[in-house]
Amino acid sequence: MPPARRPRVSSRPPSTSSAAAADGRGGRGWLSTLRGDPAKRPRRADDDDGTPLSDEVLLVIFAGVHNLADLVRCSATCRRWHRLVSAEAAFLCRTPRLVPARFIAPLALGFFHHQADAAPGFVAMASASRRFPGLLRNPPPSLGALVDNGLFDGSSRIVAARNGLLVVDIRHGKHNRALKLCVCNPMTGEVHVLPPLAGKDGLGHYACTVLTAEDRDDKATDPPPPPSYFRLVMVYTRRGFTAFRSYSSDQGSWSEEAKMTGSRLGKKQMGLTHSGVVSRDRKRVYWMAKNVVLVLSLNHLQSALVFMPRSGNGKIFDKNSLLGLSQKGLLCAVQFDPLPARMKADRISIRITTCTDRRWWDEIESIKVGQSLPADVISLKLRWFCGKSGFVFFTAVTGDSGHRRSLVYALSLNTRAVEKLGSHDGEGDLWEGLHGYEMDQVAYLASLAEPDGPKDM
């Protein structure tokens, strides 16, 4: 059997930086506004590494490094290699990277949340604030800063977040069936407004997610798509069947509506779906809807329903759950271990139940988080699972009827450490619509150009 063909890499890399916006609106991404464009930084006198090879030749060599961690280590070797990797991240990421064997914590920056009177706001993690001090500015960053035309406002709702991209529903009115979506990358400032689905194409509840260039099947695309490529996939309910549509950035249009076969969700269940999880082989998408998981085969548009794992007593399904992928790329469910009627903080733990080849829900691991929580916790809610960085976001409500406080935490599945991200006094859910945000690989490599040097993975 002949050896697998290596993807071809152009010997003349482009000089464009990953921090520059492509063909979408915007252009004021966090990389450029918070730290500047690494491609425009002057070459230092001590930039010489003693290697007779030109920048172009070195970039072709770096493009052949298939492990992202090794590429980061190359960046840490000397100033010249550091400059090349960060400034030409977009070119380097056109070459396929091996799927990391563990979570990449620096990809996580924080989370977005809904605001009733403004565009979705952002709360940064401590590690992200150290790398991007501008995230701590007052007022804090929001989607509204990406464009000046009022595209994002209090009616804008994030419906999916994955690989550096956000999918935002920008239609006005809860009962407006004319669906209008946009896909944006806060790091680069790219904002793509998709053609609306109106009239007979209009729809109500739906579930969607987005695939990016990092998900591409490189054996099927030559040359590979640019790093800004994305494909939005969507499922929704029609009378008597579940429908499927997709939008591809390279085509610039929606596909025709297709009919899915197999199991289906009702309208109410479709309205309860969470942002989709894409399998490691890019062939399946999983959406959780209350106590079931909708499994969609992208190749055949066949669907199936799988029940979520049961709670500790074996009888009642735990609705306070999240879906994600383990470090090994296996589908997993994130839940709280059974909580006593009178909650005690020191007994609170998060349970990870992973699918294996033997059966759907098999291996179970519990992580104690109660030691990081106040003693007067009265309720808990899981919010988001960042699948590439391994962070689980959850909220806790403390106090009594006279004074309530809502706090946001992030649990690292790498270190088992819990970080407090924010708090809010009073009634109401300030953290409604919480979506964790992770950079894509291009933005991560470009971010290595920070003054204090690259961060190891």
Order of alpha helices (4+ residues) and beta strands (2+ residues): beta-alpha-alpha-alpha-alpha-beta-beta-alpha-beta-beta-beta-beta-beta-beta-beta-beta-beta-beta-alpha-beta-beta-beta-beta-beta-beta-beta-beta-beta-beta-beta-beta-beta-alpha
